[in-house]
Amino acid sequence: MKNMNIPMFLLAVVVILLFLAVGVAIAFRSVGFILLFLFLGFIVMGLGISLKRKKVTS
């Protein structure tokens, strides 16, 4: 069994939680929180993708 990359796993969990928070914000009809959580979700996802690319190329 391969070793699990804990930091990347936690980053993925944070992204999932942020997009779940978008769903909760939609339920509460809060446009500000919808935009905030969407923005943060895409930022964290982009960070994870860039970290993975740096790891693969180096």
mmCIF file of the C-alpha atoms, coordinates in Angstrom:
data_MODEL
# 
_entry.id   MODEL 
# 
loop_
_atom_site.group_PDB 
_atom_site.id 
_atom_site.type_symbol 
_atom_site.label_atom_id 
_atom_site.label_alt_id 
_atom_site.label_comp_id 
_atom_site.label_asym_id 
_atom_site.label_entity_id 
_atom_site.label_seq_id 
_atom_site.pdbx_PDB_ins_code 
_atom_site.Cartn_x 
_atom_site.Cartn_y 
_atom_site.Cartn_z 
_atom_site.occupancy 
_atom_site.B_iso_or_equiv 
_atom_site.pdbx_formal_charge 
_atom_site.auth_seq_id 
_atom_site.auth_comp_id 
_atom_site.auth_asym_id 
_atom_site.auth_atom_id 
_atom_site.pdbx_PDB_model_num 
ATOM 1  C CA . MET A 1 1  ? 0.000   0.000  0.000   1.00 0.00 ? 1  MET A CA 1 
ATOM 2  C CA . LYS A 1 2  ? 1.342   3.410  -0.940  1.00 0.00 ? 2  LYS A CA 1 
ATOM 3  C CA . ASN A 1 3  ? 1.984   6.096  1.598   1.00 0.00 ? 3  ASN A CA 1 
ATOM 4  C CA . MET A 1 4  ? -0.724  8.712  1.701   1.00 0.00 ? 4  MET A CA 1 
ATOM 5  C CA . ASN A 1 5  ? 0.152   12.349 1.039   1.00 0.00 ? 5  ASN A CA 1 
ATOM 6  C CA . ILE A 1 6  ? -1.506  13.873 4.108   1.00 0.00 ? 6  ILE A CA 1 
ATOM 7  C CA . PRO A 1 7  ? -1.044  17.598 3.228   1.00 0.00 ? 7  PRO A CA 1 
ATOM 8  C CA . MET A 1 8  ? -2.588  17.155 -0.226  1.00 0.00 ? 8  MET A CA 1 
ATOM 9  C CA . PHE A 1 9  ? -5.386  15.061 1.259   1.00 0.00 ? 9  PHE A CA 1 
ATOM 10 C CA . LEU A 1 10 ? -6.178  17.796 3.780   1.00 0.00 ? 10 LEU A CA 1 
ATOM 11 C CA . LEU A 1 11 ? -6.093  20.402 1.010   1.00 0.00 ? 11 LEU A CA 1 
ATOM 12 C CA . ALA A 1 12 ? -8.615  18.343 -0.964  1.00 0.00 ? 12 ALA A CA 1 
ATOM 13 C CA . VAL A 1 13 ? -10.850 18.039 2.101   1.00 0.00 ? 13 VAL A CA 1 
ATOM 14 C CA . VAL A 1 14 ? -10.731 21.826 2.586   1.00 0.00 ? 14 VAL A CA 1 
ATOM 15 C CA . VAL A 1 15 ? -11.785 22.358 -1.042  1.00 0.00 ? 15 VAL A CA 1 
ATOM 16 C CA . ILE A 1 16 ? -14.700 19.946 -0.624  1.00 0.00 ? 16 ILE A CA 1 
ATOM 17 C CA . LEU A 1 17 ? -15.783 21.691 2.582   1.00 0.00 ? 17 LEU A CA 1 
ATOM 18 C CA . LEU A 1 18 ? -15.645 25.088 0.873   1.00 0.00 ? 18 LEU A CA 1 
ATOM 19 C CA . PHE A 1 19 ? -17.890 23.881 -1.932  1.00 0.00 ? 19 PHE A CA 1 
ATOM 20 C CA . LEU A 1 20 ? -20.242 22.324 0.615   1.00 0.00 ? 20 LEU A CA 1 
ATOM 21 C CA . ALA A 1 21 ? -20.339 25.733 2.287   1.00 0.00 ? 21 ALA A CA 1 
ATOM 22 C CA . VAL A 1 22 ? -21.449 27.184 -1.060  1.00 0.00 ? 22 VAL A CA 1 
ATOM 23 C CA . GLY A 1 23 ? -24.426 24.829 -0.926  1.00 0.00 ? 23 GLY A CA 1 
ATOM 24 C CA . VAL A 1 24 ? -25.266 25.948 2.600   1.00 0.00 ? 24 VAL A CA 1 
ATOM 25 C CA . ALA A 1 25 ? -24.960 29.596 1.555   1.00 0.00 ? 25 ALA A CA 1 
ATOM 26 C CA . ILE A 1 26 ? -27.316 28.928 -1.357  1.00 0.00 ? 26 ILE A CA 1 
ATOM 27 C CA . ALA A 1 27 ? -29.794 27.401 1.084   1.00 0.00 ? 27 ALA A CA 1 
ATOM 28 C CA . PHE A 1 28 ? -29.594 30.541 3.223   1.00 0.00 ? 28 PHE A CA 1 
ATOM 29 C CA . ARG A 1 29 ? -29.810 32.743 0.085   1.00 0.00 ? 29 ARG A CA 1 
ATOM 30 C CA . SER A 1 30 ? -26.728 34.717 1.083   1.00 0.00 ? 30 SER A CA 1 
ATOM 31 C CA . VAL A 1 31 ? -25.114 36.035 -2.092  1.00 0.00 ? 31 VAL A CA 1 
ATOM 32 C CA . GLY A 1 32 ? -22.101 37.408 -0.233  1.00 0.00 ? 32 GLY A CA 1 
ATOM 33 C CA . PHE A 1 33 ? -21.224 34.057 1.310   1.00 0.00 ? 33 PHE A CA 1 
ATOM 34 C CA . ILE A 1 34 ? -21.898 32.237 -1.968  1.00 0.00 ? 34 ILE A CA 1 
ATOM 35 C CA . LEU A 1 35 ? -19.352 34.408 -3.745  1.00 0.00 ? 35 LEU A CA 1 
ATOM 36 C CA . LEU A 1 36 ? -16.879 34.245 -0.849  1.00 0.00 ? 36 LEU A CA 1 
ATOM 37 C CA . PHE A 1 37 ? -16.905 30.455 -0.600  1.00 0.00 ? 37 PHE A CA 1 
ATOM 38 C CA . LEU A 1 38 ? -16.770 30.025 -4.380  1.00 0.00 ? 38 LEU A CA 1 
ATOM 39 C CA . PHE A 1 39 ? -13.795 32.359 -4.607  1.00 0.00 ? 39 PHE A CA 1 
ATOM 40 C CA . LEU A 1 40 ? -11.984 30.645 -1.720  1.00 0.00 ? 40 LEU A CA 1 
ATOM 41 C CA . GLY A 1 41 ? -12.748 27.200 -3.151  1.00 0.00 ? 41 GLY A CA 1 
ATOM 42 C CA . PHE A 1 42 ? -11.230 28.041 -6.515  1.00 0.00 ? 42 PHE A CA 1 
ATOM 43 C CA . ILE A 1 43 ? -8.217  29.719 -4.901  1.00 0.00 ? 43 ILE A CA 1 
ATOM 44 C CA . VAL A 1 44 ? -7.472  26.694 -2.693  1.00 0.00 ? 44 VAL A CA 1 
ATOM 45 C CA . MET A 1 45 ? -8.033  24.301 -5.606  1.00 0.00 ? 45 MET A CA 1 
ATOM 46 C CA . GLY A 1 46 ? -5.638  26.324 -7.759  1.00 0.00 ? 46 GLY A CA 1 
ATOM 47 C CA . LEU A 1 47 ? -3.084  26.239 -4.961  1.00 0.00 ? 47 LEU A CA 1 
ATOM 48 C CA . GLY A 1 48 ? -3.349  22.448 -4.788  1.00 0.00 ? 48 GLY A CA 1 
ATOM 49 C CA . ILE A 1 49 ? -2.963  22.075 -8.555  1.00 0.00 ? 49 ILE A CA 1 
ATOM 50 C CA . SER A 1 50 ? 0.064   24.363 -8.619  1.00 0.00 ? 50 SER A CA 1 
ATOM 51 C CA . LEU A 1 51 ? 1.692   22.468 -5.725  1.00 0.00 ? 51 LEU A CA 1 
ATOM 52 C CA . LYS A 1 52 ? 1.117   19.174 -7.535  1.00 0.00 ? 52 LYS A CA 1 
ATOM 53 C CA . ARG A 1 53 ? 2.648   20.534 -10.741 1.00 0.00 ? 53 ARG A CA 1 
ATOM 54 C CA . LYS A 1 54 ? 5.709   21.782 -8.877  1.00 0.00 ? 54 LYS A CA 1 
ATOM 55 C CA . LYS A 1 55 ? 6.111   18.385 -7.233  1.00 0.00 ? 55 LYS A CA 1 
ATOM 56 C CA . VAL A 1 56 ? 5.765   16.479 -10.539 1.00 0.00 ? 56 VAL A CA 1 
ATOM 57 C CA . THR A 1 57 ? 8.208   18.676 -12.467 1.00 0.00 ? 57 THR A CA 1 
ATOM 58 C CA . SER A 1 58 ? 10.892  18.755 -9.778  1.00 0.00 ? 58 SER A CA 1 
# 
